[in-house]
Amino acid sequence: MGINFIQPLFLLLLLPVAYVIISWWGRQKQMPVSRKATIATIRSILFLLLVLALAGTQLLTPVQAKTIVFVVDRSASMKDDPRVLSFLREAIGQKQAEDKYAVIAVGAEAAVDQPLTIRQEVQPLGVDVNRNATNLAEGIRLASAMIPTNARGKVVLLTDGLETNGDAARQTRLARERGIAVEAVSLQQPNGDEVVLTSVQIPQRLYAGEEYGITVDVESTLATEATLRLYEGNREAGQQTVQIDKGKNRFVFSQKAMQQGFHRYRVEIEPRRDTVAANNQATAYTQVAGAPVVLVAEGHSGAASNLIQALEAGNIKVELRDLAILPKELEGYKQFSSIVLADVPATSMTDADMERMRTAVRDLGIGLIMTGGKDSFGMGGWFQTPIEEALPVHMDLKGKEQLPSLGLQLVIDKSGSMSADARGADKMALARVAAIRATTMMNAQDYIGVIAFDDAPWDVVAPQSVTKLDEIQQQISRIQADGGTDIFPALQLGYERVKAMNTQRKHVILLTDGQSALDDDYEGLLQQMTAENITVSTVALGDDSDRSLLEMIAELGKGRFYFANDAESIPKIFSKETALASRTFIVEKPQVPGFTGVGAWPTLKQLLPPVRAYIATTPKQTAESSLVSADDDPILTRWQYGLGRSVAWTSDLEGKWSPDWVAWGGNSRLWNEIVAWTFPQITEGAWKTTTSVNGAKGNVTVTMPTGGSLPQEMEAVVLNQEMKREVIKLKPIAPGVMEGEFETADPGTYMIQISQKNQGRVMASQTTGLTVSYSPEYGMPADGEKELQEWLSAGGGNQISKPEEAFGGTLPDKWDTQSISEWLLMLAALLLPIDIAVRRLQLPDQWWARLSNLRRQRKSTSADAKQQAVLTRLGEKRSATRRTREDRTDDQKVVSAPPIHPVGTAGNRVKPAAVKNEQAKENLEKQTQTQPDETLNRLLAAKNRKKSQ
């Protein structure tokens, strides 16, 4: 047990406190000593308590228990080693009852598998981690963070020692600085015959017709024969049989660039003897220069036919693709210079397609154009989609006045089947997103109501104006899937709610994924609704939905029927329905667009033809509107989005809304100018770029031309196959050479856009790619025992082998601290009223004297006890002396003869010698008898004086 002070300097306050109390004592001349002593004592204790509280007084007790955190390597190279669990169980079986332990699993990241506990049972490892890499440093860091500061802690790693990420030696040193020991158990894995395809190298830029070589590097632990195959995309472009030697090997494929665009080459090897097949392929990219190509996608046949004719007349190559075969990888967009979406509804594209397209514009510099029609812009459900983000206009109408009010009633199925679809998507969550998105598109004068139903309907949002948007959206977000399905009562309640809304237009959207009874009077209900100008649209979600019933409801309700095969389309359908129900997006007003003078398209300076209709949108803040309507709605708008450019044409291209424009002589020339403006305008970088993989890190190296200076700023945007974006700054590593690295723990394709900047402006760019075909865990076998000992030695860790050593060994002493400052303050608070009472109350002096005497009596309790013991012993001695004297007197009376008195010379009698001796004896007895009596009298007198004071 000990005492510690958090702020020991506050103890210096005891000096002025003592000075104040002593000074006060000296000034109190008239106050009785007893009262003065009482006040000084109470006040001294009070100040002492306060100073100790300010100093942060703590009680220290030694910590006996140990805290051990096991870090288990669960990367692919460990192959789920069964020795791990047996080691844990045996080690934990050796711990003391008060000892704690935890288990952390490590792959590319670290995760807690079992939190700190004192129980003896060990559960099988179950937490999922990315097994494509090993980050032991992250495991040590997390384990150290789990060990409390005042605990006697240790980190025990169970690993093969092969780390691909992080710096385990550094984290070990940091742990030891905190007083945490780090130990490791070496679990080496058996290695078989291994052939690894390490890299494929190809020139970064090629020209059509150019011959070039593809270099293939192979490493092997044995000599064997193998077959190499080369693929361009998914087409086999070459094959050869090769002899593999032990160690490093290099082979070359000779090729000729035939097609322009961005190409991916993949090489596969098939050795006769091998252990792991995952490391038998690698990929590389190249760019074959050529004329630009425009990708065109139509929402319906003929939507872009006029545009295609105009572009081909201007010698621009066009590739018309069905929406179902849009590129499914980001690299597929790199072969195009621009993309045109002609009257395409959002429901015909997946969210992944939209994300890839948006990323291609922002990060790869590809152009994007959207043209109008009945299924485009807001009418196509593009609100709050990645494509809307890339375009220069908002799909909703912002700042518009005098719009017709809309009453929208959403009737949403919340039965248990809405929890997930066949693809694992949460249908209920997407339905909530759809409802919230619909409310966002509405204006303050609109009304919204939301009904959720299972076996019975209930109001989630009672009909109300869309003014408290946050509150409405919070209520919608609470809908949870549960129960059965009964459609008719919900639709009937929706009718009662929407007809009470005081709006110009009223619409109901019914969403369900189930079936319901057909004996209800749907026809009669829908007739009542249409009679009051209430329209109904339905959404059938999934193959289990009652499509025939929902089609009938939409037809009788004069709305639209949607079949959603996947839940992802629900938000886009609701956005489209909200736009259609408002009937304010399509503006049918023949007029000649006004030219604002913005834009560098010379054809716009001519006399322009009229357009008969367009879709109303809202221009974004930094967009440039070249053509606007009489209501200042944008008709032709453009802007820069990241590295790319995008354009919005809100009328159509096929002539239904703009027949005069299509027949106009400048139409073809204008569209060639618009499309060419969207082509990548940034100069292609003249530098040479190489990419490589080093463990779980990807490296990009840029070498400037000979004699060229390093740019002020150069960065690379790395995009993985999941569209996750990482921006890295390239740093000089040698004259004319810059380098950067990025995470490649997950196998897959990484697109890399390198940009040279000057004061934030992109001056040149270059696109390359890197494919991680397999995890670094499947690379060439290494000596894990050697690497483990190296980083343990560098970090100050130790290697153990026996389970009992996990909870054994000597750990640094730690102390458990318990603050008592609050208790001290409480005591001071309790003592303060007593201090005030003692100083303020005017008690008689005799009371203070009694109080002082009481205090003195308490202090002298032990002294009184001693005095009483002395008195008792003296009394006993006195009694014994009296008895002895009496016995002697009796003896003398019986034995002694009469004394003889001799006569002296003066006539007096002379005492003989015997008589003198007897008198001396009597005097001694009297003295012995008197001494205890006097001592006793003095002690009693002193005691009486103390009582009288």
Secondary structure as GFF3:
##gff-version 3
##sequence-region A 1 949
A	DSSP	beta_strand	2	5	.	.	.	ID=ss1
A	DSSP	three_ten_helix	8	13	.	.	.	ID=ss2
A	DSSP	alpha_helix	14	27	.	.	.	ID=ss3
A	DSSP	alpha_helix	33	54	.	.	.	ID=ss4
A	DSSP	beta_strand	57	62	.	.	.	ID=ss5
A	DSSP	beta_strand	66	73	.	.	.	ID=ss6
A	DSSP	three_ten_helix	76	78	.	.	.	ID=ss7
A	DSSP	alpha_helix	83	92	.	.	.	ID=ss8
A	DSSP	beta_strand	100	106	.	.	.	ID=ss9
A	DSSP	beta_strand	110	117	.	.	.	ID=ss10
A	DSSP	alpha_helix	136	146	.	.	.	ID=ss11
A	DSSP	beta_strand	152	159	.	.	.	ID=ss12
A	DSSP	alpha_helix	168	177	.	.	.	ID=ss13
A	DSSP	beta_strand	181	186	.	.	.	ID=ss14
A	DSSP	beta_strand	195	201	.	.	.	ID=ss15
A	DSSP	beta_strand	205	207	.	.	.	ID=ss16
A	DSSP	beta_strand	211	220	.	.	.	ID=ss17
A	DSSP	beta_strand	224	232	.	.	.	ID=ss18
A	DSSP	beta_strand	235	244	.	.	.	ID=ss19
A	DSSP	beta_strand	247	256	.	.	.	ID=ss20
A	DSSP	beta_strand	261	271	.	.	.	ID=ss21
A	DSSP	beta_strand	281	289	.	.	.	ID=ss22
A	DSSP	beta_strand	293	298	.	.	.	ID=ss23
A	DSSP	alpha_helix	305	313	.	.	.	ID=ss24
A	DSSP	beta_strand	317	321	.	.	.	ID=ss25
A	DSSP	three_ten_helix	323	325	.	.	.	ID=ss26
A	DSSP	three_ten_helix	330	335	.	.	.	ID=ss27
A	DSSP	beta_strand	338	342	.	.	.	ID=ss28
A	DSSP	three_ten_helix	346	348	.	.	.	ID=ss29
A	DSSP	alpha_helix	351	364	.	.	.	ID=ss30
A	DSSP	beta_strand	367	371	.	.	.	ID=ss31
A	DSSP	three_ten_helix	377	380	.	.	.	ID=ss32
A	DSSP	alpha_helix	386	390	.	.	.	ID=ss33
A	DSSP	beta_strand	393	394	.	.	.	ID=ss34
A	DSSP	beta_strand	406	413	.	.	.	ID=ss35
A	DSSP	three_ten_helix	416	419	.	.	.	ID=ss36
A	DSSP	alpha_helix	427	440	.	.	.	ID=ss37
A	DSSP	beta_strand	447	453	.	.	.	ID=ss38
A	DSSP	beta_strand	457	465	.	.	.	ID=ss39
A	DSSP	alpha_helix	469	476	.	.	.	ID=ss40
A	DSSP	alpha_helix	487	499	.	.	.	ID=ss41
A	DSSP	beta_strand	505	512	.	.	.	ID=ss42
A	DSSP	alpha_helix	522	531	.	.	.	ID=ss43
A	DSSP	beta_strand	534	541	.	.	.	ID=ss44
A	DSSP	alpha_helix	547	556	.	.	.	ID=ss45
A	DSSP	beta_strand	561	564	.	.	.	ID=ss46
A	DSSP	three_ten_helix	567	569	.	.	.	ID=ss47
A	DSSP	alpha_helix	570	582	.	.	.	ID=ss48
A	DSSP	beta_strand	586	587	.	.	.	ID=ss49
A	DSSP	beta_strand	594	595	.	.	.	ID=ss50
A	DSSP	three_ten_helix	602	605	.	.	.	ID=ss51
A	DSSP	beta_strand	614	615	.	.	.	ID=ss52
A	DSSP	beta_strand	618	619	.	.	.	ID=ss53
A	DSSP	beta_strand	624	628	.	.	.	ID=ss54
A	DSSP	beta_strand	634	641	.	.	.	ID=ss55
A	DSSP	beta_strand	644	649	.	.	.	ID=ss56
A	DSSP	alpha_helix	659	663	.	.	.	ID=ss57
A	DSSP	alpha_helix	667	678	.	.	.	ID=ss58
A	DSSP	beta_strand	683	684	.	.	.	ID=ss59
A	DSSP	beta_strand	688	694	.	.	.	ID=ss60
A	DSSP	beta_strand	697	703	.	.	.	ID=ss61
A	DSSP	beta_strand	713	719	.	.	.	ID=ss62
A	DSSP	beta_strand	725	729	.	.	.	ID=ss63
A	DSSP	beta_strand	731	734	.	.	.	ID=ss64
A	DSSP	beta_strand	737	743	.	.	.	ID=ss65
A	DSSP	beta_strand	748	758	.	.	.	ID=ss66
A	DSSP	beta_strand	761	772	.	.	.	ID=ss67
A	DSSP	three_ten_helix	776	778	.	.	.	ID=ss68
A	DSSP	alpha_helix	784	795	.	.	.	ID=ss69
A	DSSP	beta_strand	798	800	.	.	.	ID=ss70
A	DSSP	three_ten_helix	803	805	.	.	.	ID=ss71
A	DSSP	beta_strand	815	819	.	.	.	ID=ss72
A	DSSP	alpha_helix	821	840	.	.	.	ID=ss73
A	DSSP	alpha_helix	845	859	.	.	.	ID=ss74
A	DSSP	alpha_helix	861	895	.	.	.	ID=ss75
A	DSSP	alpha_helix	913	948	.	.	.	ID=ss76
###
